[in-house]
Amino acid sequence: MSNSNGILYIVATPIGNLQDITQRALETFEKVDLIAAEDTRHSGLLLSHYGIKKPFFALHDHNEQQKAGALVEKLLQGTNIALISDAGTPLISDPGFHLVRQCRQAGIQVVPLPGACAAITALCASGIASDRFCFEGFLPAKSKARLDKLKNVENEDRTLIFYESTHRILDSLADMQTVFGGERYVVLAREITKTWETIHGDKLVDLISWLAQEPNRTKGEMVVIVEGKTQEENNDEISPQAVKALELISQELPLKKAAAIVAELYGYKKNQLYQFGLEFLS
């Protein structure tokens, strides 16, 4: 990598409380030549708050694939650039992927600065298992597509993290109830780090009822933390007939093959039966 190349800094910014900016982020803003921002007006207010004046380059979902090359050219010419999003860590349900990928392909140094991220901030306060989790970002706007995406993760045993908007939160939770069942435990984190921060957890059926009681509870930026499917839930779904068949066939064949046969006969997933067999039949 040539020393004449500029550096791309990926800079996390506050998700609500301006005090959550890091000292390193402020120092980076001071030394870069250009700031690539999702919304230049929005980010201009943030930098103005700290008395920082730098030229902006608009980089958002609608133009990133076309404009990333222009930023790479600037970096190759020695321009140092900070990439920021409207709030939180860039690339996490925000633009930046195409730019970072092109930078790495071009041999440009990419320096990430850690900071605020709504998904992680909500997860650590949820009381739901945080050792294994899946970040799914925003669900689709249309119910059919949303249900399809939820069905893809209905048997996921890791904690699920979603972002959701004010206008779709009730519809999305209703679709979650359809797919996951009303007993699944969910935590809704609203307006994290802001004045009206609310973190409320309950069974899905009761969480939906709680939200409906007060319109203000559905306002703001949302993170939805869904408890993963428990082993008990998975076991309960396997019929006694399927369990008996798995037990008998696994006495003659390897468990993996037995699980595949029983899955075909009874309509279960092979991995579900295999995991059940490992825990209860071995």
Secondary structure as UniProt FT lines:
FT   TURN            3..4
FT   STRAND          8..11
FT   HELIX           18..20
FT   HELIX           23..31
FT   STRAND          34..37
FT   HELIX           40..49
FT   TURN            50..51
FT   STRAND          56..58
FT   TURN            61..63
FT   HELIX           64..76
FT   TURN            77..78
FT   STRAND          81..84
FT   TURN            90..91
FT   HELIX           97..105
FT   TURN            106..107
FT   STRAND          110..113
FT   HELIX           118..126
FT   STRAND          133..138
FT   HELIX           143..152
FT   TURN            153..155
FT   STRAND          159..164
FT   TURN            166..168
FT   HELIX           169..180
FT   TURN            182..183
FT   STRAND          185..190
FT   TURN            192..193
FT   TURN            195..196
FT   STRAND          198..203
FT   HELIX           204..212
FT   HELIX           215..218
FT   STRAND          222..226
FT   HELIX           231..236
FT   HELIX           240..249
FT   TURN            250..252
FT   HELIX           255..266
FT   HELIX           270..280
//
